[in-house]
Amino acid sequence: MAVSKIGIIGAGTMGSGIAIASSARGIAVTLYDVTESQLAKAQGEAATFFGRAVDKGRMSAEEAEAAQGRIAVTGALPDLAESDLLIEAVFEDFDLKARTFESLSPIARSDALIATNTSCLKVSDLAQHVAAPERFLGLHYFSPAQINPLVEVVRGTATSEATVAAALEFCQGTGKKPLLCKDNFGFAVNRFFCPYTNEASRCVDDGLGTPAQIDRVAQEALGVAAGPFFVQNIIKPRINLHAVRNLKPLGAFYAPADYLTRAGEAEEAFDLGSDPGPDAQRDRPIAERLLGATFLPVLEELDEEVAGPADIDMGAEVALRFGRQPCELMDSLGRVEVERLVRPLAERYGAALPKSLERVGSLRS
Ligand SMILES: NC(=O)c1ccc[n+]([C@@H]2O[C@H](COP(=O)([O-])OP(=O)(O)OC[C@H]3O[C@@H](n4cnc5c(N)ncnc54)[C@H](O)[C@@H]3O)[C@@H](O)[C@H]2O)c1
C-alpha cells in the first residue's frame, strides 16, 4: 500500500519532527495530542523549520507554505481515521502505549499500518494491544527526526512482509534511510551506541582519563564528529542512562557505569574537564576499551542476526556520524586484533566470545 496520509499520536519532540520530515516530502499529516499546547508548539516548530529552509534556499516560499499546510493538528482521535499509516510517539511508557493502541485500533482503517516509535520497548509485546499485529511494526526515528535520516524499521514476530515493504517504501519516499532490523534490545544502533558511551564512563570510573580526553581519543579511534560525553550532553545523560538500562537483560557487560548512573540520576550534564593532550601511552588503553566495547555488541548482534554488517555500518555513519564504521573497521584491523580488543571485556563481564569473530576480515565482502 502506498502511504500518502499519516496520523501521528503524540506531538512532542519526535512526533513533531516526524510530522515535519513527512510533510516536507508531500505527505498529508494529522498530528494528535492530548495537550493542546504541544500541538501549538509543534506547529510553531514546523513554521520555524520551513522558514529556515526558505532562508537557506532549500525550499521556495510556496513549497514551505504547502508543507506547513499539509500538517493538520487535532485533539480528537477520530480525526486520524483516514490515515494510511499511524505512528505512535507518546511517552515511553508501556501501559500508555498499550492503551493508545487499544483506542486506535477501532478507529483505524481496516488496511491501515500502525507503527510505534518506541526506543526501548519490545515491538512484539506492544503488538498484543493492536487489533491486527501483522500490520504493526516499529519505526524508530532518530532525533532530530526532521533532520536525522535514519529510521530503524523493526519487524515484530507477527509483522507481515507486505507491512515491511510498505514501511520501507514510505521511509525511502520521505527521504529517510531505513535500516531493517529484528526486534531485540536496542535494535541495531543503540545496541552498540549505548555500550560505547557506557564504556566511556567506565574509563572515567577506572581513572583512565578525563571526559574531554576520552572524547578526543574517541574522535581519533572511531572518527566520530564529537566524542561520547559531548554527544551525551546533547541527548542528556538521563535519557542515555534510561537507554543503557534497557540493555541490562543482555548481560553484565551492558550494565550502566557508575559515572553515567550518577550523572543520569542527578539529571546533570557531564563536566568534560580538561584534556591533558595527546600521549600515546595514556590514550591507548582508552582507545582499546572504546573499540572493544563497540565491537563486542556489534559481533553479538551479527550472531543474533539483528541486522547485517552493511546496515549496521550505514546506521553508524548516518545516525551517529561515525567516520569509521564498526564492521569495516573490524575488517581492516583483522580477526586477531579484534579478538585482542574484545576478549578482555568478554572475560571481565563473563560474556561468550561471539561466533561472528570468525568472519572478521570479510564482514563487508
Ligand atoms: N527523544 C528522543 O531522542 C527519541 C528518539 C527516538 C525515539 N524516541 C521515542 O519516541 C517516543 C516519544 O518521545 P519524545 O521524546 O517525543 O517524547 P515527548 O515527551 O517530547 O513527547 C511525548 C508527547 O506525547 C503526548 N502524549 C502523552 N500521552 C498522550 C496520549 N494519551 N495521547 C496522545 N499524546 C499523548 C505528550 O503530550 C507529548 O506531547 C518515546 O517512545 C521515545 O522513547 C525518542
The ligand as a Tripos MOL2 file, in Angstrom:
@<TRIPOS>MOLECULE
LIG
   44    48     1     0     0
SMALL
NO_CHARGES

@<TRIPOS>ATOM
      1 N1         13.5730   11.9880   22.1450 N.am      1 LIG1
      2 C1         14.3280   11.1260   21.5040 C.2       1 LIG1
      3 O1         15.5330   11.3390   21.2920 O.2       1 LIG1
      4 C2         13.7260    9.8510   20.9760 C.ar      1 LIG1
      5 C3         14.3690    9.1810   19.9130 C.ar      1 LIG1
      6 C4         13.7600    8.0420   19.3780 C.ar      1 LIG1
      7 C5         12.5850    7.5670   19.9110 C.ar      1 LIG1
      8 N2         12.0030    8.2200   20.9660 N.ar      1 LIG1
      9 C6         10.7420    7.6720   21.4620 C.3       1 LIG1
     10 O2          9.6700    8.4520   20.9340 O.3       1 LIG1
     11 C7          8.5860    8.4900   21.8570 C.3       1 LIG1
     12 C8          8.2350    9.9380   22.1760 C.3       1 LIG1
     13 O3          9.3650   10.5540   22.7270 O.3       1 LIG1
     14 P1          9.5150   12.1440   22.7470 P.3       1 LIG1
     15 O4         10.9380   12.4110   23.0860 O.co2     1 LIG1
     16 O5          8.9100   12.7370   21.5390 O.co2     1 LIG1
     17 O6          8.5970   12.4980   24.0000 O.3       1 LIG1
     18 P2          7.9540   13.9070   24.3930 P.3       1 LIG1
     19 O7          7.8290   13.8900   25.8670 O.co2     1 LIG1
     20 O8          8.6880   15.0280   23.7470 O.co2     1 LIG1
     21 O9          6.5030   13.8440   23.7230 O.3       1 LIG1
     22 C9          5.5140   12.9330   24.0990 C.3       1 LIG1
     23 C10         4.1690   13.5280   23.6910 C.3       1 LIG1
     24 O10         3.1640   12.5500   23.9220 O.3       1 LIG1
     25 C11         1.9990   13.2670   24.3310 C.3       1 LIG1
     26 N3          1.0590   12.3500   24.9570 N.ar      1 LIG1
     27 C12         1.1020   11.8130   26.1970 C.ar      1 LIG1
     28 N4          0.0510   10.9970   26.3730 N.ar      1 LIG1
     29 C13        -0.6620   11.0080   25.2230 C.ar      1 LIG1
     30 C14        -1.8370   10.3670   24.7780 C.ar      1 LIG1
     31 N5         -2.5070    9.5260   25.5740 N.pl3     1 LIG1
     32 N6         -2.2820   10.6060   23.5310 N.ar      1 LIG1
     33 C15        -1.6130   11.4590   22.7290 C.ar      1 LIG1
     34 N7         -0.4760   12.1010   23.0870 N.ar      1 LIG1
     35 C16        -0.0180   11.8750   24.3160 C.ar      1 LIG1
     36 C17         2.5270   14.3400   25.2540 C.3       1 LIG1
     37 O11         1.5910   15.3820   25.4460 O.3       1 LIG1
     38 C18         3.7710   14.7790   24.4830 C.3       1 LIG1
     39 O12         3.4750   15.8280   23.5810 O.3       1 LIG1
     40 C19         9.0260    7.6860   23.0700 C.3       1 LIG1
     41 O13         8.5860    6.3680   22.9310 O.3       1 LIG1
     42 C20        10.5530    7.7340   22.9680 C.3       1 LIG1
     43 O14        11.1860    6.6460   23.5910 O.3       1 LIG1
     44 C21        12.5320    9.3560   21.4870 C.ar      1 LIG1
@<TRIPOS>BOND
     1     1     2 1
     2     2     3 2
     3     2     4 1
     4     4     5 ar
     5     4    44 ar
     6     5     6 ar
     7     6     7 ar
     8     7     8 ar
     9     8     9 1
    10     8    44 ar
    11     9    10 1
    12     9    42 1
    13    10    11 1
    14    11    12 1
    15    11    40 1
    16    12    13 1
    17    13    14 1
    18    14    15 2
    19    14    16 1
    20    14    17 1
    21    17    18 1
    22    18    19 2
    23    18    20 1
    24    18    21 1
    25    21    22 1
    26    22    23 1
    27    23    24 1
    28    23    38 1
    29    24    25 1
    30    25    26 1
    31    25    36 1
    32    26    27 ar
    33    26    35 ar
    34    27    28 ar
    35    28    29 ar
    36    29    30 ar
    37    29    35 ar
    38    30    31 1
    39    30    32 ar
    40    32    33 ar
    41    33    34 ar
    42    34    35 ar
    43    36    37 1
    44    36    38 1
    45    38    39 1
    46    40    41 1
    47    40    42 1
    48    42    43 1
@<TRIPOS>SUBSTRUCTURE
     1 LIG1         1 GROUP 0 **** ****
